[in-house]
């Protein structure tokens, strides 16, 4: 693939949005991809893949380049991208920014990085320290796994289709689905592709949802006709899964403090053919008090640091702080104490804990 200057600029522009403007990586990538409709699928894949890889290996790339991690100068960003591409075996154009980036030089610096875990695995100091303190000997394997690229997983919307039916339809379009043992509604997509452009996605036959996320709703043990509260609904992935398990019969109150997330949930519910979800913005303690002893089931997917999903959102480790992690732990305890009152006597609460 020829390294066109516009593609390299697209990557470095996105990285600037992520680190300087503090945009979420996926949103920054979407913003940049929308700026040029002439880019084809290969171009878009190149931009997205290399943006995520730069963020994932941010500290090690700076170590090789002998620059500070807060250096966002355009020439530095381009040079960091050059290092990443060279590490992947890509030939670089003869540009001044890439001067001295021989394979031998990069390999020597890369080998030096292997001696120090926080550089080898590209971690801020505080996160490496906490990981070692809390996970001990298992921290090494954990962070190594979290630095891998996340697989692409979907949840089949059983209100509208089945695994067999959807797999047959998508196979004709070159998308192969693989069953995931223990998760009847989940499927692994064999090769990455733009699923959001498929008619089947637009028709609500499936949602993109991590396998781990799909483990939660079944714990509620719901049945059609129940009253359920998803008290920290966010974009609504688990609420939609719960609705499917209820066969779209009953009532789900989806609550969140962010109105824009609930607006997105409404769009997703309409696409999925779900009409039992009622969204409600949490405007204060009165919202919770009005629902006291109301629900057969309550799901508390409390706000967390996001460190458990670094494979999908590697920028989290650079935007988070130890102080914010501690604040979130206090908030989690507060939510558990107050929101648990919404469960009926004899009902069930599922609390998804995260650091």
C-alpha positions as CSV (number, residue, x, y, z in Angstrom):
1,X,0.0,0.0,0.0
2,X,1.4,3.4,-1.0
3,X,1.7,5.8,1.9
4,X,-0.1,8.8,0.6
5,X,0.6,12.0,2.6
6,X,-3.2,12.5,3.3
7,X,-3.5,9.2,5.0
8,X,-0.5,9.9,7.3
9,X,-1.9,13.3,8.0
10,X,-5.3,11.8,8.8
11,X,-3.7,9.5,11.5
12,X,-1.6,12.3,13.1
13,X,-4.6,14.7,13.0
14,X,-6.7,12.1,14.8
15,X,-4.0,11.5,17.4
16,X,-3.9,15.2,18.1
17,X,-7.7,15.2,18.7
18,X,-7.3,12.3,21.1
19,X,-4.4,13.6,23.2
20,X,-4.9,17.4,22.9
21,X,-8.6,17.8,22.6
22,X,-9.3,14.8,24.8
23,X,-11.7,13.2,22.4
24,X,-12.5,9.6,22.7
25,X,-10.5,7.6,20.2
26,X,-13.5,6.1,18.4
27,X,-15.2,9.6,18.1
28,X,-12.0,11.2,16.9
29,X,-11.5,8.5,14.2
30,X,-15.1,8.9,13.1
31,X,-14.7,12.7,12.9
32,X,-11.6,12.4,10.7
33,X,-13.0,9.7,8.5
34,X,-16.1,11.8,7.8
35,X,-13.8,14.6,6.5
36,X,-12.9,12.8,3.3
37,X,-15.6,10.8,1.5
38,X,-13.1,9.8,-1.2
39,X,-11.2,7.4,1.1
40,X,-11.9,3.8,0.3
41,X,-12.3,0.9,2.7
42,X,-8.6,0.1,2.7
43,X,-7.7,3.8,3.4
44,X,-10.2,3.9,6.3
45,X,-9.0,0.7,7.7
46,X,-5.4,2.0,7.6
47,X,-6.3,5.2,9.4
48,X,-8.3,3.4,12.2
49,X,-5.9,0.6,12.7
50,X,-2.8,2.9,13.0
51,X,-4.6,5.4,15.2
52,X,-5.5,2.7,17.7
53,X,-2.0,1.2,17.5
54,X,-0.3,4.6,18.1
55,X,-2.5,5.1,21.2
56,X,-1.9,1.6,22.5
57,X,1.9,1.8,22.2
58,X,2.2,5.6,22.9
59,X,4.9,5.4,25.6
60,X,7.0,2.9,23.8
61,X,6.9,4.9,20.6
62,X,8.1,8.0,22.5
63,X,10.8,5.9,24.2
64,X,12.1,4.8,20.8
65,X,11.9,8.4,19.5
66,X,13.5,9.8,22.8
67,X,10.7,12.3,23.3
68,X,8.3,13.0,26.2
69,X,4.8,11.5,26.1
70,X,3.2,15.0,26.2
71,X,5.0,16.0,23.0
72,X,2.3,16.6,20.3
73,X,4.3,18.6,17.8
74,X,3.1,17.7,14.2
75,X,6.6,16.5,13.2
76,X,6.9,14.4,16.3
77,X,3.5,12.7,15.6
78,X,4.5,12.0,12.1
79,X,7.8,10.5,13.3
80,X,6.1,8.3,15.9
81,X,3.8,7.0,13.1
82,X,6.9,6.3,11.0
83,X,8.3,4.3,13.9
84,X,5.1,2.3,14.2
85,X,5.0,1.6,10.5
86,X,8.6,0.6,10.4
87,X,8.0,-1.8,13.3
88,X,5.2,-3.4,11.2
89,X,7.6,-3.8,8.3
90,X,6.4,-1.0,6.1
91,X,8.9,0.9,3.9
92,X,8.9,4.6,4.7
93,X,9.1,7.4,2.1
94,X,12.3,9.4,2.0
95,X,11.0,12.4,4.1
96,X,13.1,14.5,6.5
97,X,10.7,13.5,9.4
98,X,11.8,9.9,9.0
99,X,15.5,10.5,8.9
100,X,17.5,8.0,11.0
101,X,14.6,5.6,11.4
102,X,16.4,2.6,10.2
103,X,15.2,-0.9,11.1
104,X,18.4,-1.5,13.0
105,X,18.0,1.7,15.1
106,X,14.4,0.9,15.9
107,X,15.1,-2.7,16.8
108,X,17.9,-1.6,19.2
109,X,15.6,0.8,21.0
110,X,12.7,-1.7,21.0
111,X,15.0,-4.3,22.6
112,X,15.9,-1.8,25.3
113,X,12.2,-1.2,26.0
114,X,11.6,-4.9,26.7
115,X,13.6,-4.6,30.0
116,X,11.0,-2.3,31.7
117,X,7.3,-3.4,31.8
118,X,5.8,0.1,31.9
119,X,7.6,1.0,28.7
120,X,7.3,-2.4,27.1
121,X,3.5,-2.5,27.7
122,X,3.1,1.3,27.3
123,X,1.7,2.3,30.7
124,X,1.7,5.4,32.9
125,X,3.7,4.9,36.1
126,X,0.7,5.0,38.4
127,X,-1.3,2.4,36.5
128,X,1.6,-0.1,36.4
129,X,2.1,0.4,40.2
130,X,-1.6,-0.2,41.0
131,X,-1.7,-3.2,38.7
132,X,1.2,-4.8,40.4
133,X,-0.1,-4.0,43.9
134,X,-3.6,-5.4,43.3
135,X,-2.9,-8.3,40.9
136,X,0.6,-9.3,41.8
137,X,2.0,-12.0,39.6
138,X,-1.0,-12.0,37.3
139,X,-0.6,-8.3,36.4
140,X,2.0,-9.2,33.7
141,X,-0.4,-11.5,31.8
142,X,-3.4,-9.2,32.4
143,X,-1.8,-6.1,30.8
144,X,-0.3,-8.2,28.0
145,X,-3.9,-9.4,27.2
146,X,-5.3,-5.9,27.5
147,X,-2.8,-4.7,24.9
148,X,-4.1,-7.1,22.3
149,X,-6.6,-5.9,19.7
150,X,-10.1,-6.6,20.7
151,X,-12.1,-9.1,18.7
152,X,-15.2,-8.0,16.8
153,X,-18.2,-9.5,18.5
154,X,-21.9,-9.0,17.8
155,X,-25.1,-9.9,19.6
156,X,-27.9,-11.4,17.4
157,X,-31.2,-9.7,18.0
158,X,-33.4,-12.7,18.7
159,X,-36.5,-10.5,18.5
160,X,-35.9,-10.3,14.7
161,X,-33.7,-13.2,13.7
162,X,-31.5,-16.2,14.8
163,X,-27.9,-17.1,14.6
164,X,-28.5,-19.6,11.7
165,X,-30.5,-17.1,9.7
166,X,-28.2,-14.2,10.1
167,X,-25.1,-16.3,9.5
168,X,-26.5,-17.5,6.2
169,X,-27.4,-14.0,5.1
170,X,-24.1,-12.4,6.1
171,X,-22.0,-15.2,4.6
172,X,-23.3,-14.2,1.1
173,X,-21.8,-10.8,1.8
174,X,-18.4,-12.2,2.8
175,X,-19.0,-11.9,6.6
176,X,-18.4,-15.1,8.5
177,X,-19.9,-15.6,11.9
178,X,-18.4,-18.0,14.5
179,X,-20.5,-19.2,17.5
180,X,-19.2,-18.4,21.0
181,X,-19.5,-21.2,23.4
182,X,-21.7,-20.4,26.4
183,X,-23.2,-17.3,24.8
184,X,-26.1,-18.3,22.6
185,X,-26.8,-14.8,21.2
186,X,-23.2,-13.9,20.5
187,X,-21.1,-14.4,17.5
188,X,-17.5,-13.6,16.6
189,X,-16.9,-11.9,13.3
190,X,-14.1,-13.9,11.6
191,X,-12.5,-10.9,9.7
192,X,-12.9,-7.2,10.6
193,X,-15.3,-5.4,8.3
194,X,-17.5,-2.3,8.4
195,X,-20.6,-3.9,9.9
196,X,-22.4,-0.6,10.4
197,X,-22.7,-0.2,6.6
198,X,-24.6,-3.5,6.3
199,X,-28.4,-3.4,5.7
200,X,-28.8,-6.1,8.3
201,X,-27.3,-3.7,11.0
202,X,-29.5,-0.9,9.9
203,X,-32.5,-3.2,10.1
204,X,-31.6,-4.1,13.7
205,X,-30.8,-7.8,13.1
206,X,-27.7,-7.4,15.3
207,X,-25.8,-5.1,17.6
208,X,-22.0,-4.8,18.0
209,X,-21.4,-5.8,21.7
210,X,-18.4,-7.3,23.5
211,X,-18.8,-10.9,24.6
212,X,-18.1,-10.0,28.2
213,X,-20.9,-7.4,28.1
214,X,-23.3,-10.1,26.9
215,X,-22.6,-12.2,30.0
216,X,-24.4,-9.7,32.3
217,X,-28.1,-9.6,31.2
218,X,-28.6,-13.4,31.7
219,X,-27.7,-13.0,35.4
220,X,-31.0,-11.0,35.8
221,X,-33.0,-14.1,35.1
222,X,-35.8,-12.1,33.5
223,X,-39.1,-13.4,32.2
224,X,-41.6,-11.8,29.8
225,X,-43.9,-9.3,31.7
226,X,-41.4,-8.3,34.4
227,X,-40.6,-4.7,35.4
228,X,-36.8,-4.1,35.1
229,X,-34.7,-1.1,35.8
230,X,-31.3,-0.6,34.1
231,X,-30.1,2.2,36.4
232,X,-26.9,3.2,34.6
233,X,-28.1,2.4,31.1
234,X,-25.6,4.5,29.1
235,X,-26.0,3.7,25.4
236,X,-28.3,0.7,26.3
237,X,-26.5,-2.4,25.1
238,X,-27.5,-4.4,28.2
239,X,-31.0,-2.9,28.2
240,X,-31.5,-4.1,24.6
241,X,-30.2,-7.5,25.4
242,X,-32.5,-7.7,28.4
243,X,-35.5,-6.7,26.2
244,X,-34.6,-9.6,23.8
245,X,-34.5,-12.0,26.8
246,X,-37.9,-10.8,27.8
247,X,-39.2,-11.3,24.3
248,X,-40.1,-7.6,24.2
249,X,-42.8,-8.1,26.8
250,X,-42.9,-6.2,30.1
251,X,-41.3,-2.9,30.9
252,X,-37.7,-1.7,31.2
253,X,-36.9,1.7,32.7
254,X,-33.5,2.8,31.3
255,X,-32.0,5.5,33.5
256,X,-28.9,7.6,33.1
257,X,-27.5,11.0,34.1
258,X,-26.6,11.8,30.5
259,X,-29.6,12.6,28.2
260,X,-27.5,12.2,25.1
261,X,-26.8,8.6,25.9
262,X,-30.5,7.9,26.4
263,X,-31.3,9.6,23.0
264,X,-28.9,7.2,21.4
265,X,-30.6,4.3,23.2
266,X,-34.0,5.4,21.8
267,X,-32.5,5.2,18.2
268,X,-31.0,1.8,18.9
269,X,-34.3,0.5,20.4
270,X,-36.3,1.7,17.4
271,X,-33.8,0.0,15.0
272,X,-34.0,-3.3,17.1
273,X,-37.8,-3.3,17.2
274,X,-37.9,-2.9,21.0
275,X,-40.8,-1.0,22.4
276,X,-40.7,-1.9,26.1
277,X,-37.9,0.5,27.0
278,X,-38.8,3.8,28.6
279,X,-35.8,6.2,29.0
280,X,-35.6,8.5,32.0
281,X,-32.9,11.0,32.8
282,X,-31.7,11.0,36.4
283,X,-32.1,14.6,37.5
284,X,-31.5,14.0,41.2
285,X,-32.4,11.8,44.1
286,X,-36.2,12.3,43.5
287,X,-35.9,10.2,40.3
288,X,-34.7,7.2,42.3
289,X,-37.1,7.8,45.2
290,X,-40.1,7.7,42.8
291,X,-39.1,4.2,41.7
292,X,-38.6,2.8,45.2
293,X,-39.6,-0.9,45.5
294,X,-40.7,-0.8,41.9
295,X,-38.8,-3.4,40.0
296,X,-38.6,-7.1,39.8
297,X,-35.0,-6.8,38.6
298,X,-32.5,-3.9,38.9
299,X,-29.2,-3.8,36.9
300,X,-26.4,-1.6,38.3
301,X,-23.7,-1.3,35.7
302,X,-22.0,1.4,37.7
303,X,-19.6,4.0,36.3
304,X,-16.1,2.6,36.3
305,X,-12.6,3.5,35.1
306,X,-12.8,1.6,31.9
307,X,-9.5,-0.1,32.6
308,X,-11.1,-3.5,32.0
309,X,-11.8,-2.7,28.3
310,X,-8.4,-1.2,27.3
311,X,-8.3,-3.6,24.3
312,X,-11.2,-1.6,22.8
313,X,-10.4,1.8,24.3
314,X,-6.6,2.1,24.8
315,X,-6.8,5.9,25.1
316,X,-8.4,5.4,28.6
317,X,-5.0,4.7,30.2
318,X,-3.6,8.1,29.1
319,X,-6.7,10.2,30.1
320,X,-7.4,8.6,33.5
321,X,-5.7,9.4,36.8
322,X,-5.3,7.6,40.1
323,X,-7.4,10.3,41.7
324,X,-10.3,9.7,39.3
325,X,-10.2,6.0,39.9
326,X,-10.5,6.6,43.7
327,X,-13.4,9.1,43.1
328,X,-15.2,6.5,41.0
329,X,-14.9,3.9,43.7
330,X,-16.7,6.3,46.1
331,X,-19.4,6.9,43.6
332,X,-19.9,3.2,43.0
333,X,-20.6,2.7,46.8
334,X,-23.0,5.6,46.8
335,X,-25.0,4.3,43.8
336,X,-25.2,0.8,45.3
337,X,-26.5,2.2,48.6
338,X,-29.2,4.4,47.1
339,X,-30.2,2.6,43.9
340,X,-30.7,-0.8,45.5
341,X,-33.9,0.6,47.1
342,X,-35.6,0.3,43.7
343,X,-35.8,-3.5,44.0
344,X,-39.1,-5.0,45.1
345,X,-39.1,-7.3,48.2
346,X,-38.2,-10.7,46.8
347,X,-36.7,-9.1,43.7
348,X,-33.1,-9.3,42.4
349,X,-30.3,-6.9,41.9
350,X,-27.3,-7.5,39.7
351,X,-24.3,-5.3,40.4
352,X,-21.6,-5.2,37.8
353,X,-18.5,-4.1,39.6
354,X,-15.5,-2.4,38.0
355,X,-12.5,-0.5,39.3
